[in-house]
Amino acid sequence: MTSDEGTPEGPFAAGRDLDAKQRAQLDAVLSMLAGDEHAPTAIREPGQAADTHIADSLVALSLDAVRTAGRIADLGSGAGFPGLALAVALPATVVSLVESQRRKCEFLARLLAAAEIENARVVCSRAEEWREGESSCDVVVARALAPQPVVLEYAAPLLRMGGTMVDWRGRREQAAEEAGERAAAMLGLERVEIRRVVPFEGATDRHLHVFVKTAETPARFPRRAGIARKRPLGG
């Protein structure tokens, strides 16, 4: 199924219900991205980062599963998106920023402290090795992380039954989507929607691929660290 979201009203249109504290937190995030030379992103200018990072993250609030989630995991969080922005927008939700690179983990910890975001935590681990997270998440999100079969293999073991995986993707490609569907079937996931989104003015070819966990993920997943990338499912 494919659906569309309309044209945004501004850079934070998806988060237009944010209060003054939340907007101040997002401003602190933008300031940190601009001012910290170790920020792991090439997009640091606040105006551009507000669109490319924050608005692009908050567009997931269009999904009921995201808005009502009690626990969200952001895989390969990097500079903190989409998970950090969602943590600001959803203060009652516990958000785990899962990142394997130590330097990025240290940046994320500084960012959480600077913006006073108390409902998010940094998990410095590979997704495949985060045993504490298994079967515990209502929603798993990932943006620009890896080919879809790889992302799904990381995510499926972390989801509870009925939980939702949201994978940010660009231009649609039939072969890649078919590989994703084949991988999903092996992991107990079902793709329920591909939603075209326009998180900010001028944004093109942006889609949220939405999967639901409909069956238990086989015990052999996740495979050992690195295997999902070397031998992706669904090929």
C-alpha distance (Angstrom), angle and dihedral (degrees) to the residues before:
residue distance angle dihedral
M1 . . .
T2 3.79 . .
S3 3.79 125.2 .
D4 3.79 136.0 174.7
E5 3.77 136.2 -132.5
G6 3.78 117.0 -152.7
T7 3.79 132.0 -117.8
P8 3.83 114.1 -62.0
E9 3.80 123.0 -113.5
G10 3.81 94.9 -139.1
P11 3.80 143.6 -31.4
F12 3.81 93.3 -62.3
A13 3.80 97.1 31.6
A14 3.80 93.7 130.5
G15 3.80 88.6 53.1
R16 3.78 97.7 41.2
D17 3.82 91.0 129.6
L18 3.81 92.3 61.7
D19 3.79 114.7 124.1
A20 3.80 127.4 -132.2
K21 3.80 93.9 -89.5
Q22 3.79 92.5 51.8
R23 3.78 92.7 48.2
A24 3.80 89.6 49.4
Q25 3.79 88.9 52.6
L26 3.79 91.3 52.5
D27 3.81 90.0 48.0
A28 3.82 88.2 53.2
V29 3.80 89.4 51.5
L30 3.80 91.1 52.2
S31 3.81 91.3 48.2
M32 3.80 90.7 51.3
L33 3.80 92.2 50.0
A34 3.79 89.9 51.5
G35 3.79 97.0 43.2
D36 3.80 106.1 37.5
E37 3.79 110.7 83.2
H38 3.79 89.5 -158.1
A39 3.81 94.8 57.8
P40 3.83 104.2 131.7
T41 3.79 96.9 -131.6
A42 3.78 137.6 84.9
I43 3.82 90.1 -145.3
R44 3.79 106.3 78.4
E45 3.82 106.8 137.6
P46 3.84 104.5 108.0
G47 3.80 97.5 -130.2
Q48 3.76 93.7 49.8
A49 3.80 93.3 40.8
A50 3.81 90.4 51.5
D51 3.79 88.0 61.6
T52 3.79 104.3 32.3
H53 3.79 97.0 41.3
I54 3.79 112.3 19.3
A55 3.80 103.9 30.9
D56 3.79 90.1 41.2
S57 3.81 88.8 54.0
L58 3.79 97.3 44.4
V59 3.80 92.1 53.7
A60 3.83 86.2 81.9
L61 3.80 87.6 72.0
S62 3.80 85.1 80.9
L63 3.82 86.5 76.4
D64 3.81 117.7 83.7
A65 3.80 91.4 -146.6
V66 3.80 91.4 58.8
R67 3.81 95.8 45.4
T68 3.82 92.4 51.7
A69 3.82 99.2 39.0
G70 3.79 118.6 127.3
R71 3.82 94.3 -166.8
I72 3.80 127.2 26.8
A73 3.80 128.0 -179.2
D74 3.80 120.8 -159.7
L75 3.80 109.8 -156.9
G76 3.79 119.2 -147.9
S77 3.78 88.9 5.1
G78 3.82 95.2 -178.0
A79 3.80 106.8 167.9
G80 3.81 89.3 6.3
F81 3.77 105.8 -87.5
P82 2.94 135.3 170.7
G83 3.81 92.9 -3.2
L84 3.78 100.4 54.3
A85 3.80 94.5 50.7
L86 3.81 90.1 47.2
A87 3.81 90.0 51.2
V88 3.80 89.6 56.6
A89 3.81 92.2 47.8
L90 3.83 93.4 45.4
P91 3.83 106.9 42.1
A92 3.82 93.0 170.9
T93 3.82 91.4 56.7
V94 3.80 123.4 88.9
V95 3.82 109.0 -134.0
S96 3.81 123.8 -165.4
L97 3.79 115.7 -158.5
V98 3.81 102.8 -153.0
E99 3.79 112.5 -160.6
S100 3.80 129.6 156.1
Q101 3.82 101.0 -161.5
R102 3.80 113.9 87.5
R103 3.80 96.1 -146.9
K104 3.79 91.4 52.8
C105 3.80 90.4 47.2
E106 3.79 89.7 54.0
F107 3.80 90.9 50.0
L108 3.81 91.0 49.8
A109 3.80 90.9 51.6
R110 3.82 90.5 52.4
L111 3.78 90.5 47.2
L112 3.82 93.6 51.9
A113 3.79 90.4 49.6
A114 3.80 94.9 46.7
A115 3.82 93.1 49.6
E116 3.83 93.1 39.4
I117 3.79 92.7 -127.1
E118 3.80 104.5 167.4
N119 3.82 102.2 173.7
A120 3.80 95.7 62.6
R121 3.80 129.6 73.8
V122 3.78 135.2 -173.6
V123 3.80 117.2 -116.9
C124 3.81 105.7 -164.9
S125 3.78 98.0 -159.0
R126 3.76 143.3 98.5
A127 3.79 109.8 -94.2
E128 3.82 90.6 -121.9
E129 3.81 90.9 56.7
W130 3.82 99.7 44.8
R131 3.81 96.7 107.1
E132 3.79 94.1 165.7
G133 3.79 89.1 64.3
E134 3.81 97.6 54.1
S135 3.83 113.9 126.5
S136 3.83 89.8 -11.0
C137 3.80 105.6 103.1
D138 3.78 129.3 91.0
V139 3.81 90.5 -165.8
V140 3.79 134.1 15.6
V141 3.81 118.4 -164.9
A142 3.80 132.8 -170.8
R143 3.78 133.2 176.7
A144 3.81 125.4 -167.0
L145 3.78 91.2 -18.6
A146 3.82 110.0 128.3
P147 3.81 142.8 -44.5
Q148 3.79 109.6 -49.0
P149 3.83 97.9 -107.2
V150 3.81 88.2 55.6
V151 3.80 93.4 48.4
L152 3.80 91.2 48.5
E153 3.80 92.0 51.4
Y154 3.80 89.8 52.3
A155 3.80 92.8 46.9
A156 3.80 105.9 41.0
P157 3.83 98.5 70.4
L158 3.81 90.6 49.8
L159 3.81 95.5 54.8
R160 3.76 124.5 90.1
M161 3.80 116.5 -132.8
G162 3.79 107.3 -73.6
G163 3.79 91.3 20.0
T164 3.81 123.0 138.4
M165 3.79 133.2 -123.1
V166 3.82 117.1 -157.2
D167 3.80 115.7 -165.9
W168 3.82 118.9 -172.0
R169 3.82 110.6 -140.3
G170 3.77 137.7 171.1
R171 3.78 127.2 -146.1
R172 3.79 114.5 6.0
E173 3.80 117.5 -109.1
Q174 3.79 119.5 -173.8
A175 3.81 97.0 -149.2
A176 3.80 92.4 49.7
E177 3.79 92.0 47.7
E178 3.79 91.6 50.0
A179 3.81 90.4 50.9
G180 3.79 88.7 50.4
E181 3.79 91.7 51.9
R182 3.79 92.0 50.0
A183 3.79 91.1 49.9
A184 3.80 91.4 46.9
A185 3.80 91.5 54.9
M186 3.81 90.1 54.3
L187 3.80 91.8 50.7
G188 3.81 101.3 47.0
L189 3.80 94.0 -101.6
E190 3.79 131.4 125.9
R191 3.79 125.0 -160.6
V192 3.79 107.7 -129.4
E193 3.80 102.7 172.2
I194 3.78 147.0 4.8
R195 3.79 105.2 -155.0
R196 3.79 120.2 -163.7
V197 3.78 109.0 -143.9
V198 3.79 135.8 -172.0
P199 3.81 104.1 -159.2
F200 3.80 94.8 174.4
E201 3.79 139.2 6.0
G202 3.78 111.4 -70.5
A203 3.80 95.6 16.7
T204 3.80 112.3 141.4
D205 3.79 136.9 -179.2
R206 3.79 96.4 18.2
H207 3.79 120.5 145.9
L208 3.78 138.7 170.7
H209 3.82 111.6 -143.1
V210 3.80 107.5 -154.8
F211 3.81 123.6 -159.9
V212 3.81 130.1 177.6
K213 3.80 125.7 -153.0
T214 3.80 104.5 -120.9
A215 3.82 100.5 162.6
E216 3.78 137.4 26.6
T217 3.79 113.8 -82.1
P218 3.83 109.6 -116.3
A219 3.80 113.1 -100.8
R220 3.81 92.3 -117.2
F221 3.80 89.3 72.6
P222 2.91 133.4 121.5
R223 3.78 94.6 41.3
R224 3.80 120.4 -148.4
A225 3.78 117.2 -59.4
G226 3.79 111.5 -73.3
I227 3.80 97.1 13.4
A228 3.82 94.7 100.0
R229 3.81 90.1 60.9
K230 3.77 94.9 41.9
R231 3.81 95.5 47.0
P232 3.82 108.2 19.1
L233 3.77 119.3 -165.8
G234 3.79 122.3 -116.5
G235 3.78 97.3 39.7
